[in-house]
């Protein structure tokens, strides 16, 4: 085999030297037919990604039920019962949103492929995409039983080699534009083991080789007071790589927006890699829920305006991710209707047109950016590119640090209170 391959290379080299390169023939691979490279205008507004209630109900039934005779672990059964209750009470959490996105795509005949160190259960035990019989350890995946003509779901817990696994999934996404291909880091900072793939391929592959990819990277992120090692997915690294609309970078604050973001990956007539900074504590935070109607109608919201402001707004607090809930709680408790807390759900491509509308609505108001991360990390240095857009823009964050977070819970809480208090101080 080696000799034959070397002879092939030698023959091809001789062809090139003799200017006898054979004409290119169109291969049998037609999956990319009909796709186009994205224009800048394609990001002005997201396409509709809502799903009919009947389809969502089919997905809910499939993911929350098990075969007759299966003996489910009690804690797992409670997860299924809670998901059913969330649907009935119209308070859908993050796990429900994820599974509804996957299930609705499968029902439409699309495929879903998902790998990562603990993706079946979910690092924080929220997903439970497969259920196991406690006697036989036999697995059951409800996502496989939504409709007779549905797409294929492939979900695997993978080895602890981010470089290898992410590289494989990126290659897979190049060949399968109609599959939602995802990789999840056990914690967001685990992606540093795959940095070569991110730098050389995911962020720059389309520019270098004109090859699109719809790969989704889910990176758990958030300062919870649990120490420095798994607090940060290092958003600053991805934002530094972001330019020319090369990839989507998002930090969603509602389950419905995550649902629409995932579906948008396959609704677009082009493909872009997406890096999503996903929550940890918000997975079970009762404040972080969405209604059925938000899934049935609507689309991904790049920017979410404050729904509760007075006639005269003097300060706009821009933020992203879970710090929003602390800020909004402070605003309501202090009755500060002169402050608008605006969420930037998509950081790249920057939704400039939507931000301009917000600024025009609150004309003359002071703009501040609030982040949990230290000032030399997170989003701030990226946002400095857009000073002309925001005008005068003030930063409120933890002080610059060489470590992503403190290792002391009480220090974390004190810092968090200081950030939120400062955000509302003159």
Buried (B, 14 or more C-beta within 10 A) or exposed (E): EEEEEEEEEEEEEEEEEEEEEEEEEEEEEEEBEEBEEBEEEBBEEBEEBBBEEEBBEBBBBBBBBBEEEBEBEEEBEEBBEBBBEBBEEEBBBBBBBBBBBBBBBBBBEBBBBBBBBBBBBBBBBBBBBBBBBEEEEEEBBBBBBBBEEBBEBBBEEBEEEBBBBBBBBBBBBBEBBBBBBBBBBBBBBBBBBBBEBBEEBBBBBBEEEEBBBBBBBBBBBBBBBBBBEBBBBBBBBBBEBBBEBBBBBBBBBBBBBBBBBBBBBBBBEBBBBBBBBBBBBBBBBEEBBBBBEBBBEBBBBBBBBBEEBEEEBBBBBBBBBBBBBBBBEBBEEEEBBBBBBBBBBBBBBBBBEBBEEBBEBBEEBBBBBBBBBBBBBBBBBBBEEEEEBBEEBEBBBBEEBEEBBBEEEEEBEEBBEEBBEEBBEE
